[in-house]
Amino acid sequence: MLKRSLAAVALLGAGAAWWLTAPTPLSHATETALVTAPADHIQGEQVFWAAGCASCHVAPDAEEGDAPLLAGGQAFASDFGTFYAPNISPSEQGIGGWTLLEFANAVQAGVSPDGAHYYPAFPYTAYAKATPADIAALYAFMQTLPLDATPSKAHDVGFPFNLRRSLGGWKLLFGAPTGPAVTADDPVLQRGAYLTEALAHCTECHTERNALGGLNSDRWLAGAPNPNGKGRIPNITPAGLDWSDIDLMAYFTTGLTPDYDSAGGHMASVVQNLARLSEEDRMAIVDYLKAIPAVADQPSDP
Amino acid sequence: MLKPAIAAALTFATAGFAVADTDHSKLPPEIQARHGLMANYAINLGVLGDMAKGKTDYNAELAALASANLAAFASTDQSLLWPEGSDAMTADGSRALPKIWEDRADFDAKSDDLATAATALAAVAGTDLAGLQSAMGGVGGACGACHKVYREPK
């Protein structure tokens, strides 16, 4: 009798876990807002560069020209395995056949058109904060980009991380990271927070993660180990970033640091993207970085 | 002979190019020369960049001088500076990734891109501040394009 009720509890538990980890699409209200938003290519292009799509999705070493070929193939090492950016060009091998809602569910809910979870190497927890109008515009712009027929490469991820269903649990725990609140009545700061957190996804690299890859909200933008192994991604809260507004603006425009070295690695791509934004948007990011709480380096940080 | 007006506009220690914890004089001469070349870029870019940012007043003569220097340095043939075996994995004191030698043609093309951008900057930097400002992005972009792929992160 006891055995049977235990089995029933276990079955219920497994059922609940299965139910809890099911990929959850966007809400009906969000989907309605998406399909009624205008397909504004011009706005979409700005969203595309602000969100840095090309940096990861062009072929390895390809240039990010005005109409980049989003063939995929770049490798991203992590503690959980190596992820390969997929083809997201508007071809059959990419996002060619996708509806706007399939696209939005991929970008903002991390759910593929066939209903599977995406790995959070794809920063959908950041993009989840983007407005429906921006996502609809991005979709419209990406349809205008050149086609590529390269098939996407499978990720190289070991057990248990290769069980995609387990990502449902990850999303429950870490799927909605929140940064510090910024003054609600300052539109420039609000814009800066939106660009930094939702589109440019700065937190993905500049905020440290726990053992399961969840962002540590208490150390928002305070630096993190480089997942490629070497070096450390810097603290960009006011405790670590003492560059003036003018120096930051010049860096976001030219990639040149205050001592006239240049950005390297992935940050060089980030700067190329930021350079395509309006001066107002770059300044909003600067204002946001100056306004967030200073988080000191931890004693163990080099 | 540097004119007094130019000399006065120069401030010392614009560019700090640190090679951390390495006795620079003990590095192979090619690596020292590479670092020296980069430091020359940085010093001249510092003069130009500080004007572009408005940290220092625009000085047409000095802008023309620094941009001509930069273009000259960027246009030198560098084939002797990058011998095999002088990469970050093999030699101490370098952040040059082995990838340079796997795709030397692309590396050289990116080096040529810097020469082109620096020459374009030199053509306008002495005209007015707006010209200088408009051409800085091209040079910075060329620096970043190479550092993105071929330099090890710190």
Contacts between the chains, C-beta under 8 A, distances in Angstrom:
chain1	res1	chain2	res2	distance
A	61	B	103	7.6
A	61	B	106	7.3
A	61	B	149	6.0
A	63	B	145	7.9
A	226	B	153	6.1
A	228	B	153	7.0
A	230	B	152	6.4
A	230	B	153	5.9
A	231	B	153	4.5
A	231	B	154	4.9
A	246	B	53	4.9
A	246	B	54	6.8
A	246	B	55	6.7
A	247	B	53	7.2
A	249	B	53	7.8
A	250	B	49	6.5
A	250	B	52	7.1
A	250	B	53	5.1
A	250	B	136	7.9
A	253	B	136	7.8
A	253	B	137	5.9
A	253	B	140	7.5
A	254	B	49	7.4
A	254	B	136	5.1
A	254	B	137	5.1
A	254	B	139	7.3
A	254	B	140	3.0
A	254	B	141	7.2
A	255	B	140	4.4
A	255	B	141	6.5
A	255	B	143	6.4
A	255	B	144	3.9
A	256	B	45	6.5
A	256	B	49	5.8
A	256	B	136	7.5
A	256	B	140	4.6
A	256	B	143	6.9
A	259	B	14	7.6
A	259	B	15	5.5
A	259	B	16	5.0
A	259	B	17	7.6
A	259	B	42	6.9
A	259	B	46	7.5
A	260	B	14	7.2
A	260	B	15	5.2
A	260	B	41	7.6
A	260	B	42	4.1
A	260	B	43	7.7
A	260	B	45	4.4
A	260	B	46	4.6
A	260	B	49	5.9
A	261	B	17	7.1
A	261	B	42	6.6
A	262	B	140	6.3
A	262	B	143	3.6
A	262	B	144	4.9
A	262	B	147	5.2
A	263	B	144	5.1
A	263	B	147	6.8
A	263	B	148	7.7
A	264	B	144	7.1
A	264	B	147	3.5
A	264	B	148	6.0
A	264	B	151	4.7
A	264	B	153	6.2
A	265	B	147	7.5
A	265	B	148	6.3
A	265	B	151	7.6
A	265	B	153	4.5
A	266	B	148	7.7
A	268	B	144	3.8
A	268	B	145	7.0
A	268	B	147	5.7
A	268	B	148	3.5
A	269	B	148	6.2
A	271	B	140	8.0
A	271	B	144	6.0
A	272	B	141	6.7
A	272	B	144	6.8
A	275	B	137	6.3
A	275	B	141	7.4
